[in-house]
Amino acid sequence: MNEVAYITSGKIGLHRFTYNELLELEKLGIPFILCLTQLKNGPWMPEDRWKVLTASKVQAIKESSLLFIHRRQLALELYHHAKENNVVKYLMMALSMYPALKAKKISSLHCQMGDKKLYIGFYLKRLLGVPLTATIHAHELYQRSVYDKPQEIRQLFSACDEVITISDFNAKLISENLGVAPSRIKVMRLFAEIDYLHKVIDKAKILIVANWAEKKGFRVLIDAVKGMKRNDFVVWVVGGTYFSDNSIDVEQIVKDNQIEERFAILGRIGGVTLDIVFSSCDIFCLPSYTELYSDGKPAEREGIPVALMEAMAWGKPVITTRHAGIPELVDQILVEERSVEQLQEALNYMLDNRDKWAEMGKANQSKLAEKFSKDNVRILGDTFRQWQK
């Protein structure tokens, strides 16, 4: 079965509804090539197994030269149209994708959203001679060009073999304002992820907040979770990589272990958003350990992690390790460094004893107030004062 060229943007990753739609198409057995105007990191990224084609300036320049040599008349028509409508950028994107899509002998083109990306589909249809469809959401119908250049927009929509939209209201606008025959319009309503709600409802939320460094124990936590024979919890991961030799890609390690359904990668967050996450979690876990040089000498250790203190301040039970200064802060629950088995036992104990969470959290708050309050800054203040005149 030939593939569909699915054209969209990835400037903040994929939109969540786009990502979910692609998953459902995959389940339906519809092969596709994801054609992106750009791709930057975001919460919903293309799956590794998906074929992805991203617009390339170098490829666009090369292909435009070839088009002028081999299909000069068409090249002149397309360039004139793009220049007249101030969309040369989108013609170049189409040209950069053209050779790969031609080689694949795609069955059709689809534009997710009918804004400027529809120009890419429009030009690719001229180049490839295959059917073009587009999904129209809402903002596309209220672009200034719809009012100021109605003939230009009508031309784009008339090039679509079918127009798909998400509401009857939109369908009426598309027909009345853009001249698309009702027979070429389909209403496909968006969907909510009802099937996925079981991933969070009634599940214990285990939080880890840390830079993605070896010493934070992410690998130990991932190995422990992978070996647990239960499905009543989810791990929230806050943090990200940073520019250091000991940075690790936690998200990729989770994927490599094929346990994505047990982890929610929240990325780097702070301020009120992080407060909400701390407030909403049930258990905090930080299985830190000592990094070693090749000769066995310590290369990196924690001090006393602030994230542990923050979790305790929120009244959360914590699971951590007998590592560096951590036992000075935490007296429950401590496991040995790098022990996957002990960490599994601790996690299972906490998950089996929900009635103890509040009591343990309250004890943590008391411990923090007693020894780890802002009053400790007085020590630094007194140090400075002894030399002040």
Rosetta blueprint (number, residue, H / E / L):
1 M L
2 N L
3 E L
4 V E
5 A E
6 Y E
7 I E
8 T E
9 S E
10 G E
11 K L
12 I L
13 G L
14 L L
15 H L
16 R H
17 F H
18 T H
19 Y H
20 N H
21 E H
22 L H
23 L H
24 E H
25 L H
26 E H
27 K H
28 L L
29 G L
30 I L
31 P L
32 F E
33 I E
34 L E
35 C E
36 L E
37 T E
38 Q E
39 L E
40 K L
41 N L
42 G L
43 P L
44 W L
45 M L
46 P L
47 E L
48 D L
49 R L
50 W L
51 K E
52 V E
53 L E
54 T E
55 A L
56 S L
57 K H
58 V H
59 Q H
60 A H
61 I H
62 K H
63 E H
64 S H
65 S H
66 L H
67 L H
68 F H
69 I H
70 H H
71 R L
72 R H
73 Q H
74 L H
75 A H
76 L H
77 E H
78 L H
79 Y H
80 H H
81 H H
82 A H
83 K H
84 E H
85 N L
86 N L
87 V L
88 V H
89 K H
90 Y H
91 L H
92 M H
93 M H
94 A H
95 L H
96 S H
97 M H
98 Y H
99 P H
100 A H
101 L H
102 K H
103 A H
104 K H
105 K L
106 I L
107 S L
108 S E
109 L E
110 H E
111 C E
112 Q E
113 M L
114 G L
115 D L
116 K L
117 K H
118 L H
119 Y H
120 I H
121 G H
122 F H
123 Y H
124 L H
125 K H
126 R H
127 L H
128 L H
129 G L
130 V L
131 P L
132 L E
133 T E
134 A E
135 T E
136 I E
137 H L
138 A L
139 H H
140 E H
141 L H
142 Y H
143 Q L
144 R H
145 S H
146 V H
147 Y H
148 D H
149 K L
150 P H
151 Q H
152 E H
153 I H
154 R H
155 Q H
156 L H
157 F H
158 S H
159 A L
160 C L
161 D L
162 E E
163 V E
164 I E
165 T E
166 I L
167 S L
168 D H
169 F H
170 N H
171 A H
172 K H
173 L H
174 I H
175 S H
176 E H
177 N H
178 L H
179 G L
180 V L
181 A L
182 P H
183 S H
184 R H
185 I E
186 K E
187 V E
188 M L
189 R L
190 L L
191 F L
192 A L
193 E L
194 I H
195 D H
196 Y H
197 L H
198 H H
199 K H
200 V L
201 I L
202 D L
203 K L
204 A E
205 K E
206 I E
207 L E
208 I E
209 V E
210 A L
211 N L
212 W L
213 A E
214 E H
215 K H
216 K H
217 G L
218 F H
219 R H
220 V H
221 L H
222 I H
223 D H
224 A H
225 V H
226 K H
227 G L
228 M L
229 K L
230 R L
231 N L
232 D L
233 F E
234 V E
235 V E
236 W E
237 V E
238 V E
239 G L
240 G L
241 T L
242 Y L
243 F L
244 S L
245 D L
246 N L
247 S E
248 I L
249 D L
250 V H
251 E H
252 Q H
253 I H
254 V H
255 K H
256 D H
257 N L
258 Q L
259 I L
260 E H
261 E H
262 R H
263 F E
264 A E
265 I E
266 L E
267 G E
268 R L
269 I L
270 G L
271 G H
272 V H
273 T H
274 L H
275 D H
276 I H
277 V H
278 F H
279 S H
280 S H
281 C L
282 D L
283 I E
284 F E
285 C E
286 L E
287 P L
288 S L
289 Y L
290 T L
291 E E
292 L E
293 Y L
294 S L
295 D L
296 G L
297 K L
298 P E
299 A E
300 E E
301 R L
302 E L
303 G L
304 I L
305 P L
306 V H
307 A H
308 L H
309 M H
310 E H
311 A H
312 M H
313 A H
314 W L
315 G L
316 K L
317 P L
318 V E
319 I E
320 T E
321 T E
322 R L
323 H L
324 A L
325 G L
326 I H
327 P H
328 E H
329 L H
330 V L
331 D L
332 Q L
333 I L
334 L E
335 V E
336 E L
337 E L
338 R L
339 S L
340 V H
341 E H
342 Q H
343 L H
344 Q H
345 E H
346 A H
347 L H
348 N H
349 Y H
350 M H
351 L H
352 D H
353 N L
354 R H
355 D H
356 K H
357 W H
358 A H
359 E H
360 M H
361 G H
362 K H
363 A H
364 N H
365 Q H
366 S H
367 K H
368 L H
369 A H
370 E H
371 K H
372 F L
373 S L
374 K H
375 D H
376 N H
377 V H
378 R H
379 I H
380 L H
381 G H
382 D H
383 T H
384 F H
385 R H
386 Q L
387 W L
388 Q L
389 K L
